[in-house]
Amino acid sequence: MRKPVYLLFVLLLAACNKPPAPPEPLRPVKTVRISLETGETALSLPGEVRARHEAPLSFRVGGKITECKVSLGDTVRRGQTLARLEPNDYELAAQAGAAVVAEARSASDLADAELARYRSLREKGFVSVAALDQKQAAADAARARLEAMRSAHTGQSRQVNYTALTAEGNGTITLYNCNAGQVVGAGQPVLHLAQSGEKEILIHLPETELARFRSTAGFTVNLNALPDKIYKGTLRELAGAADPATRTYAARIAVKDADAAMQLGMSAIARTQSAGELAIRLPLAAVFGRDEKSLVWQVDGAGIVHATPIAIAAIEGNRVRVASGLAEGNTVVVAGANLLRDGEKVKLLP
């Protein structure tokens, strides 16, 4: 009976002297050494070449169009006649106004002659002061009526001139709604003039990109018709409210070096440039969340990882721009962040 007990004792003693388990192998991780870098082109938007100054053209008086002297796409010069209205009614009104002016001038001359005669009689004592004052008032009223009729006649003469629609500057006709025989009202647009000179790119910006769009330092512009040529641009105008139908914001990018190759109506691509500021940028995979905080695994000189909270300034595609929490030269894990433990020693992959 003693032999089995002895064997059991030997087995228990052997178990107590079992060698320790080998250490757990170090987890390999991919890291990146942080450096400050500038942003890259991040946003591309389709647009259209437009003139800096565009305006609808309309007659200042109403009437029937008798002729249209231009066509869509024509290049026009400042002062050039573009269209005409039938002027007969306005010419008759101007003639009537001229007759009224002549009548008023005659009445004024007669009143002045009466006033001069009464002054002579007053000096001789033949008329009273009151009678002279009446003639003075009549002469003043006649002169005032003459000035009023002259002003009215000037307006009537201008309306005759307004029956001709002229170009306010050099440019190109981009919209056309002018037809002989058409009756139009005063202020009704019949043509659209894009003035020569400065050119811009009209784009429509999604509301999600407003902040990044405003912070950009400039733009590069490519025309689809000339893909190898690059223009430089700056933001000139951004709408204060979104279009109710498309929920986009209209923006105009002024092109600094526009040339003759950039034709109105051409399609273009506007790309944002970085503002030039240095910032820390990390892949999205390097960031993980815990307790509603954004953290990264920072590796110290001994190869031990530590959870480091960071503040994110913006998400740029598949990268994040770090506002605070890290410094240049830090080493951060960029792959396998969810498998690590705080204080764990890791193996850095080359």
C-alpha positions as CSV (number, residue, x, y, z in Angstrom):
1,M,0.0,0.0,0.0
2,R,2.9,2.4,0.6
3,K,4.2,2.2,-3.0
4,P,1.2,3.9,-4.7
5,V,1.4,6.7,-2.1
6,Y,5.0,7.2,-2.7
7,L,4.5,7.4,-6.5
8,L,1.7,10.0,-6.0
9,F,4.1,12.1,-3.8
10,V,6.8,11.9,-6.5
11,L,4.3,13.1,-9.2
12,L,3.1,16.0,-7.0
13,L,6.7,17.1,-6.4
14,A,7.5,17.0,-10.1
15,A,4.5,19.2,-10.9
16,C,5.6,21.8,-8.4
17,N,9.0,22.1,-10.0
18,K,7.5,22.6,-13.6
19,P,9.5,25.2,-15.5
20,P,7.8,28.7,-16.1
21,A,6.0,29.3,-19.4
22,P,7.9,31.2,-22.0
23,P,7.2,35.0,-22.2
24,E,4.4,36.2,-24.6
25,P,5.8,37.3,-27.9
26,L,5.8,41.1,-28.6
27,R,2.9,42.2,-30.8
28,P,4.2,43.7,-34.0
29,V,2.7,47.1,-34.9
30,K,3.0,49.6,-37.7
31,T,4.0,53.1,-36.6
32,V,4.7,56.5,-38.0
33,R,6.9,59.2,-36.7
34,I,5.0,62.5,-36.6
35,S,6.2,65.5,-38.7
36,L,4.5,68.7,-39.6
37,E,3.2,68.9,-43.1
38,T,1.1,71.1,-45.3
39,G,-2.3,70.2,-46.6
40,E,-2.8,68.9,-50.1
41,T,-5.5,69.5,-52.7
42,A,-8.6,68.1,-51.1
43,L,-11.6,69.4,-53.0
44,S,-12.5,69.4,-56.7
45,L,-15.7,71.2,-58.0
46,P,-17.1,71.5,-61.5
47,G,-17.8,75.0,-62.7
48,E,-18.4,77.2,-65.7
49,V,-16.4,80.2,-67.1
50,R,-18.4,83.4,-66.6
51,A,-17.7,87.1,-67.1
52,R,-16.9,89.2,-64.0
53,H,-19.6,91.7,-65.0
54,E,-22.9,90.4,-66.5
55,A,-26.1,92.3,-67.0
56,P,-29.5,91.9,-68.7
57,L,-30.2,94.6,-71.3
58,S,-33.6,96.1,-71.6
59,F,-35.3,99.1,-73.1
60,R,-36.1,102.0,-70.8
61,V,-39.4,102.5,-72.5
62,G,-42.0,100.1,-73.8
63,G,-43.0,99.5,-77.3
64,K,-42.8,97.2,-80.4
65,I,-39.4,96.0,-81.5
66,T,-38.7,96.9,-85.1
67,E,-35.2,95.4,-85.5
68,C,-32.6,93.4,-83.7
69,K,-29.1,94.1,-84.9
70,V,-27.2,91.4,-83.1
71,S,-27.4,87.6,-82.6
72,L,-26.5,85.2,-79.9
73,G,-22.7,85.0,-79.4
74,D,-21.9,88.3,-81.2
75,T,-19.1,90.5,-79.9
76,V,-20.3,94.1,-79.4
77,R,-18.6,97.4,-78.6
78,R,-19.5,100.1,-76.2
79,G,-22.2,102.4,-77.6
80,Q,-23.2,100.0,-80.4
81,T,-26.9,99.9,-81.2
82,L,-28.3,96.5,-80.5
83,A,-32.0,96.8,-81.1
84,R,-34.7,99.5,-81.8
85,L,-38.3,100.1,-80.9
86,E,-40.9,101.8,-83.1
87,P,-40.3,105.5,-82.2
88,N,-43.4,107.2,-83.8
89,D,-45.4,107.6,-80.6
90,Y,-42.4,109.1,-78.7
91,E,-41.5,111.4,-81.6
92,L,-45.1,112.8,-81.7
93,A,-45.0,113.4,-78.0
94,A,-41.7,115.2,-78.4
95,Q,-43.1,117.4,-81.1
96,A,-46.1,118.2,-79.0
97,G,-43.8,119.1,-76.2
98,A,-41.8,121.4,-78.5
99,A,-45.0,123.2,-79.4
100,V,-45.9,123.7,-75.7
101,V,-42.4,125.1,-75.1
102,A,-42.9,127.6,-77.9
103,E,-46.3,128.6,-76.5
104,A,-44.8,129.1,-73.0
105,R,-41.9,131.1,-74.4
106,S,-44.3,133.5,-76.2
107,A,-46.3,133.9,-73.0
108,S,-43.1,134.6,-71.0
109,D,-41.9,137.1,-73.5
110,L,-45.3,138.9,-73.4
111,A,-45.3,138.9,-69.6
112,D,-41.7,140.4,-69.6
113,A,-42.8,143.1,-72.1
114,E,-45.9,144.0,-69.9
115,L,-43.6,144.1,-66.8
116,A,-41.2,146.5,-68.6
117,R,-44.1,148.8,-69.7
118,Y,-45.6,148.9,-66.2
119,R,-42.2,149.8,-64.7
120,S,-42.0,152.7,-67.1
121,L,-45.5,153.8,-66.1
122,R,-44.8,153.4,-62.4
123,E,-41.7,155.7,-62.7
124,K,-44.1,158.4,-64.2
125,G,-46.7,157.8,-61.5
126,F,-49.4,156.5,-63.8
127,V,-49.9,153.1,-62.1
128,S,-49.9,151.9,-58.6
129,V,-47.3,149.7,-56.8
130,A,-49.9,146.9,-56.6
131,A,-50.4,146.9,-60.3
132,L,-46.7,146.6,-60.9
133,D,-46.5,143.8,-58.4
134,Q,-49.2,141.9,-60.3
135,K,-47.2,142.2,-63.5
136,Q,-44.0,141.1,-61.8
137,A,-45.8,138.0,-60.4
138,A,-47.3,137.2,-63.9
139,A,-43.8,137.5,-65.5
140,D,-42.3,135.2,-62.8
141,A,-45.1,132.6,-63.3
142,A,-44.6,132.7,-67.1
143,R,-40.9,132.1,-66.8
144,A,-41.5,129.2,-64.3
145,R,-44.0,127.6,-66.7
146,L,-41.5,127.9,-69.5
147,E,-38.8,126.1,-67.5
148,A,-41.3,123.4,-66.6
149,M,-42.2,122.9,-70.2
150,R,-38.6,122.8,-71.3
151,S,-37.9,120.1,-68.7
152,A,-40.8,118.1,-69.9
153,H,-39.7,118.4,-73.5
154,T,-36.2,117.2,-72.5
155,G,-37.7,114.1,-71.0
156,Q,-39.8,113.5,-74.1
157,S,-36.8,113.9,-76.3
158,R,-34.8,111.4,-74.2
159,Q,-37.6,108.9,-74.5
160,V,-37.1,109.1,-78.3
161,N,-33.4,108.2,-77.7
162,Y,-34.4,105.4,-75.4
163,T,-36.1,103.6,-78.3
164,A,-32.6,102.5,-79.3
165,L,-30.9,99.9,-77.1
166,T,-27.2,100.4,-76.9
167,A,-24.3,98.4,-75.3
168,E,-23.0,99.7,-72.0
169,G,-19.6,98.2,-72.7
170,N,-17.6,95.8,-74.8
171,G,-18.6,92.2,-74.5
172,T,-20.5,89.2,-75.8
173,I,-24.2,88.5,-76.1
174,T,-24.9,85.4,-74.0
175,L,-28.7,85.3,-73.9
176,Y,-31.1,86.4,-76.6
177,N,-34.9,87.1,-76.4
178,C,-35.2,89.8,-79.1
179,N,-37.6,89.4,-82.0
180,A,-38.9,91.9,-84.5
181,G,-42.6,92.6,-83.9
182,Q,-42.4,91.6,-80.2
183,V,-44.0,94.1,-77.8
184,V,-42.0,94.6,-74.7
185,G,-42.4,96.6,-71.5
186,A,-39.9,99.0,-70.0
187,G,-37.3,97.1,-68.1
188,Q,-38.1,93.7,-69.7
189,P,-34.8,91.9,-70.5
190,V,-34.3,91.2,-74.2
191,L,-30.5,90.6,-74.3
192,H,-27.8,89.6,-71.9
193,L,-24.3,91.1,-72.1
194,A,-21.2,89.5,-70.6
195,Q,-18.6,92.3,-70.6
196,S,-15.1,91.7,-71.7
197,G,-12.2,91.7,-69.3
198,E,-12.1,89.8,-66.0
199,K,-13.3,86.2,-66.0
200,E,-14.5,84.0,-63.2
201,I,-15.5,80.4,-62.5
202,L,-19.0,79.9,-61.2
203,I,-19.3,76.8,-58.9
204,H,-21.9,75.4,-56.6
205,L,-20.5,74.3,-53.2
206,P,-22.0,71.6,-51.0
207,E,-22.9,72.9,-47.5
208,T,-20.7,70.2,-45.9
209,E,-17.6,71.8,-47.4
210,L,-18.1,75.4,-46.4
211,A,-15.5,75.5,-43.6
212,R,-12.7,73.9,-45.6
213,F,-13.7,76.0,-48.6
214,R,-13.4,79.3,-46.7
215,S,-10.0,78.4,-45.3
216,T,-8.3,77.6,-48.6
217,A,-5.5,79.9,-49.7
218,G,-6.3,79.7,-53.4
219,F,-7.5,77.6,-56.3
220,T,-6.1,75.9,-59.4
221,V,-8.4,75.9,-62.4
222,N,-8.4,73.5,-65.3
223,L,-10.5,73.8,-68.4
224,N,-11.9,70.5,-69.8
225,A,-11.1,71.8,-73.3
226,L,-7.5,72.6,-72.3
227,P,-6.6,69.9,-69.6
228,D,-2.8,70.7,-69.7
229,K,-3.2,74.4,-68.9
230,I,-3.5,75.5,-65.3
231,Y,-4.9,78.9,-64.1
232,K,-4.6,80.4,-60.6
233,G,-7.7,81.8,-58.8
234,T,-9.0,83.3,-55.6
235,L,-12.4,83.3,-54.0
236,R,-14.2,86.5,-54.8
237,E,-17.8,85.8,-53.8
238,L,-19.6,83.2,-51.7
239,A,-23.4,83.3,-51.4
240,G,-24.7,84.0,-47.9
241,A,-27.6,81.5,-48.2
242,A,-28.0,78.1,-49.9
243,D,-30.1,77.6,-53.0
244,P,-33.5,76.3,-51.7
245,A,-33.7,73.7,-54.5
246,T,-30.1,72.3,-54.6
247,R,-29.0,73.2,-51.1
248,T,-25.7,74.4,-52.5
249,Y,-23.9,77.7,-52.2
250,A,-23.0,79.6,-55.3
251,A,-19.4,80.8,-55.4
252,R,-17.3,82.8,-57.9
253,I,-13.5,82.2,-58.2
254,A,-11.7,85.1,-59.9
255,V,-9.1,83.9,-62.4
256,K,-5.9,86.0,-62.3
257,D,-4.3,85.0,-65.5
258,A,-7.3,84.5,-67.8
259,D,-6.4,84.6,-71.5
260,A,-8.1,84.4,-74.9
261,A,-8.2,80.6,-74.7
262,M,-10.6,80.8,-71.8
263,Q,-13.9,81.2,-73.5
264,L,-17.2,82.1,-71.8
265,G,-19.3,79.0,-71.1
266,M,-16.5,76.5,-71.0
267,S,-16.7,73.8,-68.4
268,A,-13.9,73.9,-65.7
269,I,-12.7,72.1,-62.6
270,A,-11.7,74.2,-59.6
271,R,-9.5,72.6,-57.0
272,T,-8.7,73.9,-53.6
273,Q,-5.1,74.5,-52.4
274,S,-3.8,74.2,-48.9
275,A,-3.6,77.4,-46.8
276,G,0.1,76.7,-46.3
277,E,-0.1,76.2,-42.5
278,L,1.9,73.3,-41.0
279,A,-0.2,70.7,-39.1
280,I,-0.1,67.1,-37.8
281,R,-2.1,64.7,-39.9
282,L,-2.7,61.0,-39.2
283,P,-4.5,58.2,-40.8
284,L,-8.0,57.5,-39.5
285,A,-6.9,54.0,-38.5
286,A,-4.6,55.5,-35.9
287,V,-7.4,57.0,-33.9
288,F,-9.7,55.1,-31.6
289,G,-12.4,56.2,-29.1
290,R,-12.8,55.5,-25.4
291,D,-15.1,57.2,-22.9
292,E,-16.2,59.7,-25.6
293,K,-12.5,60.7,-26.2
294,S,-10.3,60.5,-29.2
295,L,-7.0,58.7,-28.5
296,V,-3.9,57.3,-30.2
297,W,-1.3,54.8,-29.1
298,Q,1.9,56.7,-28.5
299,V,5.1,54.6,-28.3
300,D,7.9,55.7,-25.9
301,G,11.6,55.0,-26.3
302,A,11.3,51.6,-24.6
303,G,8.7,50.4,-27.0
304,I,5.8,50.7,-24.6
305,V,2.5,52.1,-25.8
306,H,0.5,54.7,-23.9
307,A,-3.1,55.9,-24.7
308,T,-2.8,59.6,-25.5
309,P,-5.9,61.8,-25.9
310,I,-5.9,64.2,-28.8
311,A,-8.1,67.0,-30.2
312,I,-9.2,66.6,-33.8
313,A,-9.3,69.8,-35.8
314,A,-10.9,68.4,-39.0
315,I,-11.4,65.1,-40.9
316,E,-9.8,65.4,-44.4
317,G,-10.9,62.4,-46.4
318,N,-9.2,59.3,-44.8
319,R,-7.0,61.4,-42.6
320,V,-7.5,63.6,-39.5
321,R,-5.8,67.0,-38.7
322,V,-4.7,67.0,-35.1
323,A,-5.3,70.2,-33.2
324,S,-3.4,69.3,-29.9
325,G,-2.1,66.3,-27.9
326,L,0.9,65.4,-30.1
327,A,4.1,67.0,-31.0
328,E,6.6,66.6,-33.9
329,G,8.9,63.6,-33.4
330,N,6.3,61.5,-31.4
331,T,5.8,57.9,-32.6
332,V,2.2,56.7,-33.1
333,V,0.7,53.3,-33.9
334,V,-1.2,53.5,-37.2
335,A,-2.3,49.8,-37.5
336,G,-3.7,47.5,-34.9
337,A,-4.8,50.1,-32.4
338,N,-7.8,48.2,-31.2
339,L,-5.8,45.2,-30.1
340,L,-3.4,46.9,-27.7
341,R,-3.4,47.5,-24.0
342,D,-2.0,50.5,-22.1
343,G,1.5,49.8,-20.9
344,E,2.0,46.9,-23.4
345,K,5.4,46.5,-25.0
346,V,5.3,46.2,-28.7
347,K,7.6,45.4,-31.6
348,L,8.0,48.1,-34.2
349,L,7.8,47.0,-37.7
350,P,10.3,48.6,-40.1
